[in-house]
Amino acid sequence: MIKNAVRTAASQWTTNESEKPSSLDAAERILENELTELEVEERLSLACEKAPITDDVLLGLRKTYNRIAAEFKEIADLEKAEVVALGGLYVIGTERHESRRIDNQLRGRGARQGDPGATRFFLSLNDSIFRIFGGDQIKKMMNMMSFTSSDDTPLESGLLSQSLEEAQKKVENYFYSVRKNVFDYDDVMDTQRQIVYTLRRRALLDTDESLLETMREFSDRNMEDFVNGHVNPQKDIKEWNLDKLAENVGLFCELLKETITEDKLKKIAEDEGFEGIARFMRSEGQVALDKKCSMIEEVGPRLTGLVSRQILLMQLDNFWQQHLKNMDFLKTGVTLRAYGQKKPVG
């Protein structure tokens, strides 16, 4: 499309015989070079600017552009003179925006660059901005002051304008607080995102030895989570859920079924307490990891690193997707906490 425009512009707008060869040659050279539309658009942009250039192709296009611009300027100047003679642009607004900035931008259309113009807004006391921020009180005030007895008679009062300004300020402050909260929530998500991306980079770029250390670190964390989820050190040992701990760990890893049993956990709890159980669980997790690595190496040499990398990436992606779903669900709770005058982020 852009290339066709180049050829059409060069052929139609170079009426001067001395300029035709250079302009047509410029267009043909662009077309013959088999340039992409993005490259052609970039050259046209350079040709339409006023920066000094030495390229013959761009110089030819610039001459063509200047002739087109000159003809359109004549037409635009005539239309502008007609509009100015009529008093300029008159902008009529049928309502006021929630933001004063938008209203001021609309007013600016009526007197841009010093041209004559005017603006006028018409709105009802039933508009949303009045209705939300004290429209009923303003109606009562107008009736008490007997400004008008007819609903069809337009009101023009500095008091109304001032009330509208106050309503707009309230709306702007509300949206400002909303945007501020959005940034706070985004900071929380960004912190979590950086942690996940750091782990993914480690999974992608680390050596097999470093990756194995990462797996050992995760193994220790998993064992600690199991212990913290089933054992409360503040309670008596008889109330510890050691049977559930042994059962769930066995479901988590088949290799731990025989080594982590309820009887063994009870004996360690009586002898060493909570710290002993945590230490025992971490140790058995490392042993199970070493056994698993040996089983993988028997299938193929240096296969452990590849499998560990694949599992780590897959688990990170799955947990991150689930975390994002949980965050969407959490939004409802965040709103309720905000209604309860509690800061959701903290």
Secondary structure, 3 states (H helix, E strand, C coil): CHHHHHHHHHHHCCCCCCCHHHHHHHHHHHHHCCCCHHHHHHHHHHHHCCCCCCCHHHHHHHHHHHHHHHHHHHHHHHHHHHHHHCCCEEEEECCCCCCHHHHHHHHHHHHHHHCCEEEEECCCCCCHHHHHCCHHHHHHHHHHCCCCCCCCCCCCCHHHHHHHHHHHHHHHHHHHHHHHHHHHHHHHHHHHHHHHHHHHHHHHHCCHHHHHHHHHHHHHHHHHHHHHHHCCCCCCHHHCCHHHHHHHHHHHCHHHCCCCCHHHHHHHHHHHHHHHHHHHHHHHHHHHHHHHHHHHHHHCCCHHHHHHHHHHHHHHHHHHHHHHHHHHHHHHHHHHHHHCCCCCCC
